[in-house]
Amino acid sequence: MPAFPRPPLLKMSAGITEPLYDTDDMSWCPGTVVKFLVEQRVFKVSRHHFVVGSEYFAKLHGLRENDGDDIVQLEDVTVDQFRVFLKILFPVIDYSNPTVVNITTEEWLTIFRLSSQWRFNGIRMLAMQHLLKELSALSLVKLGRAENVAEFLLSGYRNFVERRGEVTTAMGDITDEEGRELGAVALNILWRIRYHADGLENELGGVEQFVEGELREKFAAEISILEAGASVARGLEDVELEERLARRAEEKERRLRQKEEDEERLAFESQAEARDGGVYSGAVDAPKVEDLKAEIQVLRQELEARTRQLERAEEHNAVGCDLGNHCISVRARKRDAEDQRRAEGARLELEIAERLAEEERAARLLEEEKREEEKRSLEVALEEERQKEEAKKILEELEELRAWKRARMLEETTIDEILQDADDED
């Protein structure tokens, strides 16, 4: 018998037959669009680009698991900034000249900061390539220091050294304003590297390797500080991600428990209605169920109260019983014991629930205190490291000034001797 291809599995839903197929991992994500709330303005865009672009961003906002119509609120970003980011995430291509990207330098700065914050690594690298070409040497240094990016810092310093080859002195020199922004230590180091690089050009060559090695050696401390700052910031972001994932898991578990309780309650209500002679016809409106439940509870309380009144009246009026007094006392004791047992059980259940809730709150507070302590420890360590580096910089600067002073004195002494010899010859 010939073999026929196996038909796809079918799913029956509301009278509609739908084929079931395997989803592709590379080009499949939950839902089709996602809504972002930025400064009271809602953006509705494709979910796929955000899920594929950054695993961190997708986990942070639950884009892979949230398939509903919920709105994701984004903080620390303005409407204009988010529009610029969407401009690179959803580019409008001019197919007559597809290689041209119509994005300004200021927009690339915004894209770089947001892609770094949300860990869109591919977009971040693209933004860095454009900024390295478009920013001035001083702007690169300032950006590297502000964003803890050593590559920007070294590129800016490298540009200051390479400017020595400009045609005019005004274009090649480091201006006073640039010197104030760079700082005295960095300025002195750059001038020395420029001086020695000029000597190598006139003698042996190999200037680029020399400049790169000198920059990495002389500015090693500053590079280490930037790398440490970036590492600490990344660690704090990971801690925040773990906390948000834990809160989301707790909320999901709470909703699941609430759903199960609601289903159990609806099933119990339907059974109670069936027992009491009511007709259960399927789905029940939640407010109607609550009203019926309250009404049933009131009726049961009234019935129990009237039953007890009748029992007490029968006990007091049972004069025809030979053991009337004995029967009355036994029945009364049984009833009182049963009431006491029920009250004691309810009290114990309440105490257990309160104790569990208190232990859960204590554990949560302890965990929060532990995380706060870890954050404070990281901040203190970073501050101590910064203070040590500042002290080291001050000592180095002082030593360089002393060396410069000694060299200046030696030059003045040499000049005086030359002048004295000239006078003697005359």
N, C-alpha and C positions, 0 to 999 in steps of 0.2 A: 504494500500500500504506500503510495507516495506521501512524503512528509510535507505538510502545509505550515506556513508561518503562523506562529502563535499570535492570536489577536490581543490587542491591549486590554488590560483590566478595565472594568467599568465601575463607575460610582453612581449610585442612585440617590438623588437628592431632590425632594419636593416634586417628584414626578418627572425629573429631567435626568437623562442618562448622559454622563460625561466620561470621556476616556481618562485614565490615569497614566501619566508618563513620568519618567525620571527627570528631575530638574538638573540643569547644568550649573556646576559650582562656579564657573568663571563668569557667567553672565546671568545670574539669577540672584535676586535679593528680595526680602519680604516687601510686599506692597509695590506700588509704582511711584508714589510721590510722598513727600514729607513736608510738614508745615513747621516753619521756624518763626518764633516770636522775638523780634528785635526792637526794643524801644517802642512798644505798643503798635508795631507794624508787623503783619504776618506775611511771610514769604512761602510760596508753594512751589517746590522744585522737585526734580528727580532725586529719589533716594539713592539710586545706584552709585552716583559719583561720590557721595559721601562715604558709603560703605566700602567701596573699593579703594578710595583715596587714603583713608586713615582708619586702621583697625582701632587705634586709641579713641578717636572721635566716635566711631560706631559703638564701642563699648560704653563710653562715657554717657551717651544719650540713648542707649538701648535701641539703636536703629535696626539691628538684625533680628531682635526678638519682638519688637513692637510693630505689629502689623495693622494697627487700628488707625483711627483718625485723630489721635492725640496731637497736641501742639508742643513742640520742643522749644523751651525758652533758652536763648543764648545770652550770656552775661559778658561784660567787659568788651563789648563791641557795639559800634554805632551802626545806624542804618546805612550811611554812606560807605563805611568801611566794609560792611557785609556785601554791599552791591559791587564793590571793587573785587572782592574775593570771588563772587559769582561770575564776574567778568572773565577771570582766568579759568574757573572751573567749567563754565559753559561758554566758551569763546564763540564769537560770531566771525566766521572765516570769510575773508574776501577771496574767492576762488580765482579772481583775475591776478592776484598777487598774494598767494597763501603764506609766504614766508614772512610777511610784515605783521608784527604784533603792535597794535595801537594802544600801548600802555605807557603812561608817563613814569618818570622816576619816582615821584611821590606815591603813585599807585603801587609800584613795585615794592616800596618800603612797607606799605600797608599789607600787601600780599605776603611779604617775608615774615612780618610779625605774626599775622594770623596763622600762617602755615606752620610756624614754629610753635605757637601756642596749642594748635590742634593736631600737630604732628602729621601734616601732609608732606612727607619727606620729598617726594618728587617735585611738587610745586615749590617747596623751600629751596631746593637745589637750583631750579630754574630762576627763581628770584635772585639768589645769590650771584649767579652768573651775570645777570643784567646789572646788578648794583656794583659789582666789581669793575665793570666797564664804565659805568656812568657817573659814579660818585667821585668827588675830589679826594685827595689824600687825607686831608683833615677830617672830612666827613666819614671816611672809612674808619679812621682811628676812633672817632667819637661813637660811631655805631657799634664797633666791636666791643668797646668798653661798656656801653649801655646794655647790649644784648648778650654779653658773655660769649662772643664769637671770636676766637683767636685768628681765624683766617682773614677776617676783615681787618683786624689790628695789624697783622703782619703785612698785608697788602698795602695798607696806608703808609706804614713805615717804609716799605720798599719803594713806594712812589716818591716819598720825600728824598730818599737817597738817589734815585734815578734822575731826579730833576736837576742834578748838578750838571748834566750835559746839555741843558737848554742853551739856546744861542745867546740870549741876553741875561745879564745878571739879575734883573728884576724878576724874570720868570723862573730862574733856577734857585734863587735864595729862599730860605725859610723866613717868612715875614714875622714881624713882632707879634701880630695877632695870633698867628699859628703857633709861635713859641709859647705864648701865654696859655693857649689851649693844651699844648702838648705837655707842659711842665718842664722845669729846669733839668731834671735828670734825663728825661727822654730827649730833650733838645741837645744836651751835651753829647749823649751817646750817638745821635744821628750825625752831628757835626764831625765827630771822630771817624765814624764809618765812612762818611763822604770823603774825608781827607785821605784816609788810607786807600779807598777805592780809586781815587784819582792817581795815586802813586802806582797802583797795580796796572792801570790802563797804560801808563807811560813805560812800564817795564815788562812784566811777564804775562799779563792777561789773567784770565780766570776770574773775572770780576763778579759775575753773577753768583758763582758758588761761594765766593768769599763773603759777599753781601748777605746771602741767605744764611750762611753759618753764623756770621756775626749777629744778625738780627735775632736768631733763635737763641743764641747764647746770652747776649746782653739783656734781652727782654724775657728770659726764661721765667723769672719770678712773676712778672705780670701775666704771662701766658698761663702759668699754673693757677693763678687766682681766678682768671676767667674760666678755666676748665672746671675748677672746684665749684664756682658759682653756678655754672650750667648743670653740674652733676647734682648739686643740692636742690636746685629748682626742679630738675627732672624727678628726683626722689619725692619731693613734696607733691608733685602732680600724681605720681603713682599711688601715694598714700590716699590722696583725695579720690582717685579712681576706685581703689579698694573699698573705701568707706561708702561711696555712692553705690557700688555694686552690692555691698552688704545690705544697705538700706532698701535697694530695689528688690533684693531677694526676700527680705522680711515683709515688704509690702505685698509682694506676689503671694507669699505663703499666707498672709493675713486674709487677702482677698479670696484665696482658695478655701480657707477655713470658713470664711463668711458665706461663700457660695454653698459649701456642703451643709452648713447649719440651716441656711434658707431652704435648701432642698428637703432636708429632714423635717423642718417645721411645716412646709407645705404638704409633705406626705402625711405627717401626723394630723394636720388639720383636715385633710381629705378623708382620712380614716375615721376621725372623730365625727365628721359630718355624716359619713355613711352609717356609723353606729347609732347616731342620734336620729336617724330617719331622714337625713338630708340626702340630696341627690348631688353626686360629684360628677361633673361633666368635663373634666380636663383641666385646662389652665385656670388659675384663680388670680384675680387682681390683688396685689400686695396690700393696698389700703383696706380693701374689703376683708381680706383675711385677718388683719389686725383688729378691725371692728368686730368681726364675728368671734375672734378669740377672746376679746375683752367681755363681750356679752355673755359668752359661755362661762367664763370665770365668775362673773357676777351671779349668774343663775345657780352655779354650783355652790357658791358661798351661801346664798340664801337657802338653798335646799338643805345644806349641812346644818345651818343654824336652826331651821325649823325642825329638822329631825332630832337634834339634841334637845330642843324644847319639849317635843313630844315624849322623848325618852325620860326626861326628868319628871314630867307630869305623870307618866305611867309609874315611875319609881315611887313617887310620893303617894299615889293613889292606889297602889297595889296592896290594899288591906286584906284582900281575900286570900292571899298567899300565906301558908303556914310559916314559911321562912322568909317573910317579906323583907324584914329589915336586913337580914343576911344577904338576900339576893340584890337589894339596892346597893349595899356597900361594895359587894364584889364587882358588880357592873360599873359602878362609879370609879373604883380603883383601876379597873382595866382601861376604862376610857381615859382617865387622867394619865396613866402610864404610857398609853399609846400617844397621847398629845405631847407628853414630855419627850418621848423618844424621837418623834418627828422634829420637834423644836431643837433638840440636841444635835440631830443629824444635820439640819440646816445650818446651825451655828458652826459646826465643825467644817462643813464644806466652805462656808464663807471665810473662816480663818485660814484654811489651806489655800484658797484662792488668793487671799491677801498676802500670805507669806510668799507664795510663788511670785506674785507680782513685785513684791519688795525685793526678793532676791534677783529677779531679772533687772530691776532698776539699778540695784547696787552693782551688778556685773557690768551693765552698760556704762555706768558712771566710772567704774574702775578702768574699763577699756578706754574710755575717752580721756581720762587723766593720764593713762599710759601713753596714748598717742600724742597728747599735748606735751608731755615730758620729753618724748623723742624729738618733737619739733623744736622745743626750746634748746635741747642739747645740740641739735644740728646748727641752730642759729648761733648759739654761744661758741661752738667750735669754729664756725665761719668767721665770727667777729674776732676771735682770738687770732686766727690765721691772718685776717686782714691787718690787725694791729701789729703782728710780728713783721709782716711784709712792709708796712709803712715805716716801722722802726728801722728795718734793714735798709729801706730806700733812703731814709734820712742819713743813716751812717755812711752809706755809699756816696751820697751827694756831698756830705761833709768831707769825706776823704778825697773826692775828686776836686773839690774846691781847694783843699790844702795842697794837693798835687799841682793844681793850676797855679796857685800862689807861689809855690816853690819854683815852678818852671818860669813864672814871670820874673821872680827875683833873680833867677839865674840869667834870664835874657837881659835884664837891666844891668846886671853885673858885667856881663859880656860886652854889652854896648858901651858901658863906662870905660872898660879896659881898652876897647877899640879906640874910643875917643881920646883916651889918655895917651895911647901909643901914637895916635895921629898928631896930638899936640907935641909930643916929645920929638917926633920926626921934624915938625916944623921948626 
